[in-house]
Amino acid sequence: MSALRIDELEVRLSRRPVLRKVSLMAEAGEVVGLIGPNGAGKTTLLRAAAGLLPLSTGQVRLFGRALGDWSQAERARALAYLPQARGAVWRITVADLVRLGRLPHRAGWWQGPTAEDRTAVAEALEACDLSGLAERPVTELSGGELARAGLARVVATRPSLLLADEPTAGLDPAHCLDVMRLFRRLASEGLAVVTTLHDLNLAGRFCDRLLLLESGRGLAEGPPETVLTPERLRDAYRVEVARATVAGESLVVPLRRADESRREALP
C-alpha cells in the first residue's frame, strides 16, 4: 500500500489551471523529489496532497484511504507538511516551536508533554543541529536557522508521511547535506518523504525517484538517472546542461540558456 497516491490530479486557482492530470506515488521507505522550474506546480502539488487546496478532478489517497475520509486529527498525526514560507511571528523559543509538532498526539490542550513527547523533541532538535539553540527566541534566528527549526517541528511529529516544500532553501551547503541525509535516515526507518527541490544535484544524489513538472504537467518520472537527462532538462528548464562525475557522484552542470545556444548557432 502506497503512503501517498495521487491520480490524474487537476487543480485550478482563480479559474486558472495550475496542475493538469498529474499522478504521483510515494512508498514508505523512499524519498521522492519534485523538481521543475518556477511556476511548474510543485508547491501546489504538495499543498493539494496535504489537503490544503480543493481538487478540480482526480484523487489523493493516504495509505489507501481517500484524503477526505481522514479526520483532521488523524491526518495531523499521519502527515506532516513543511511549508515554504517560514517567517517568525511570536517570540517563543526554538524548543517551544518544535514542541508544537507534538500537539496532534495529545488528547487535549490540558495534557502536558509525555516522556515520548520530550524524547521526540530532543531527537528532532539534535537531528536538525539545533540543540545549542533550543532556548533562543525564534525571532532572533537567521533565515537558515529558522528553516531548520521549522523542519525540526515536523520531524518531532513523527509522521508516516512528510511533505517538505523547499527544505534546503536558504541553507548553507553543510546544512543542505544534513537535511537530505536526515531524509534518507527517516526513509530508512519507514517514513515516506516527498520534497520539492531546486538543487538538481541534491535531488539526483538523495532521491529514489523524481517527478519533473513543467507548466503544471508531469514531464518525466522515475529514477534520477532517467529524469535528469540533458534533453529533459532542456525541455523543462530551457537550459543546456552537461553531466559530470565527481568523486563517484553524477552531477548536472548548467551551461547556458537553451535560446543562447540557438543564437550562437546563427551565422
N, C-alpha and C positions, 0 to 999 in steps of 0.2 A: 504494500500500500504506500502510495506516494505521500510525503509530508505536505506537499503543495502540488496541485494540478490545476492548470489554467487552460481552458479550452475555448478557442475561437473568440477571444475576448475583444469586445469593441467598447470604447469609452468616448463620449463626446463631452466637451466642456464649452459652455456658451454656444452650443449648437455646432461647434467645430469638431470634426473627428480628430482625436488625438492618438487612439490605438485602433488598428484595423486588423481584426481576426488574428490576434497574437495568441500563441499557445506556448506553454512552458510547464516543465515538470521539475521538481526538486525532491530527491530522495534523502532519507535520513543517512547521515554519514558523508554527505558531499557538499562542496562549496560551488555554487552556481553564480557566475558573473554576468551582469547585464552591461553591455558596452554599446557605444554608439555616439554620434555627435550630439551637440547641444540641441535640445528640442526634439530628440528622436522618440521620446516617450518612456524613458527609463524610470523616472520618478513616478509618473502616472501609473505605470505597471505595478510598481511596489505599493503605492497607496491603494490601488484597487485590490491587490492581494491582501492588504491589511484590513479591508472593509471600510476604507475612508472615502471612497468615491462610489457613486452609483454606476452600475454597469448598463450599457446600452443593450448589448447582446453578449452571449457567451456565459461561462460559468467558472467560478472559483471554488475549489474543494480543498479542505484541510483534512488530512488524514482520512480521506474517503467520505467526508461529510460536506454537504454544501455549506458555503460560508454563512448563509442566512440561517442555518439550523443551529448555529452556535450561540449561546448566550454571551453577553459581554464579559461576564466573569470567566467563563470557560475560555473564551478567546484570549483574554488578557493573560491567562496562565500558560496557554499553549504557544502563543505567538507574541514575539516582542518586535516592535518597529522602532528603528532609529531614524528620525527624520534628518533631512539635510540642514535645516535651519536649527542652530543650537545656541541661541543667544541666552545670556543670563539676565534674569529679572529680579529674583528675590535674593537677598543676602543670606543664603544658607550655606552650610559647609559642604565640601565635596562629599563627605561621608553621608550627610543627610540627603543629598541629591541621589546618591547611589542607593540608599535605603528605600527610596520611593519605588525602586524596582521590585521590592518585596510586597508591596501593597496588594497585588492580586491574590496573594496566598493567605491573606488574613481574613478571619471570619467576620470581623467588623472593625470599625475605626477605633474602638476602645481597646482592642487587643494589642499588647505590647510585643516587641520583637522576640522571636523564639531563638533558641540556640541555632537552629538551621538558618534563620534569617541572618544572625550575626556572622555565621560561617560564610554564607553566600556573599555578604557584603565585603568581608575581609578578603575573600578569594578574588572577587571582581576588582577591588582596589589594587591588589597585587598584580593581577593579570594585565591591568592597564597602566602599570607603573605609576600609581597614584598614592601608594601607602604613605609616602612622605608629605603628601598634600591633603591628607584626609580632613584636617581641621581648618584648612584655609577656606575663606568665603569664595564661592564660585564667581562673584563679581570681581575678584582680584586675579582671576586666571587669564593666561594668554589664550588666544584663539585655539591653539593646538591642545593646550591642557583642558580647555572646556570641551573640545571634541572627544577627548579620551574619557572625561568624566561622564559625558552622555553615553558613550559606549559601555562604560562600567555599569551604568544604571540598568541597561537592558541585559547585560550579561548576568547581573545579580538576580534577575527574574528567573534564570534557569529555564528558559523556554525550550520547547521542542523544535521550534522554527524561528529563526532570526532573520528579519528583513532589515538590511542596513543600506541607507542611501548615502553614498559617497563618504564612507567612514574614514578614508585616508586624506580627505581634503583638508589642507592647511597643516598637515603634519610634516615634521622633518623626516628625512629618509630612514633613520633608525626606527622611529615610531611607526612609519608606514609598514616596515617589515614586521614589527612587533604585532600590529593589528592583523596582518594576513597570517602570520604564524599562529596567533590566537584562534583565528577562524579555523585553521587546519586542525588545531588541537581539539576545539569544540566539536568539529565534524568527526574526529576520531572517537569521540565519546558518544556519538549517536545523534548529534544535532544536525539539522538541515540549515544551511546558510545560503541566502540569496542576497547579493550585494551589487550595487551599481559602482562602476569604476571608470575613471578616465585614464588611469595609467595602464596602458596596454601590456606593459611588461609585468606588472604585478598580476594582472588578470591571467596572463599566459603562464606564469610560474606557479600560482597558488590555486587556481580554479580547476575543478574537474571538468566542467563544461561551461561554455559561453553561449549567450544569446546575443547576436548582433542585431540591433534595431536601427532602422533608418526611416524617417518620416512616418513613424507610427506602425511600421510593418517589421516583421521578423525577416531579416535578410539572410541569416545563416545561424545554425545551432549545431553544437557538437563539441568535441574535444578542442582545446585551444589550437592545436596544430592544424586542424581543418578549418578553423574560423579565421585565424589571424594570417590570412594569405595576402600577398600584395594586391591581388585582384579584388578581393572582397573589401579590403581596407580602402582601396581607391574608390570603389563604388560607394561606400558609406561615408567616408571622411573627406573625399576629394583630395587625397594626398598620395604622393608616391612614397613607398617605403622600401627599405632594404631589410633583409633578415641577416642577423649576425649571431655567431655563437661565442659566448664569453664565459670562461670557467665552466663549460659544460651546459650553460643555460642558453636557450634560443631567445633572442631579443629582437624587438622591432624598432627600427630606426627611421623616423620620418625624415625625408629628404627635401621635399618641396611640394607645393600645391600642385595638383594634377593639371590645372589650367596653365601653370607656369611652364610645365614640360611641353604642353602643346604650342605655347607661344615660342618657346625656344626652337621648336622643330620647324617653324615657318621660315621660308627663305628671306 
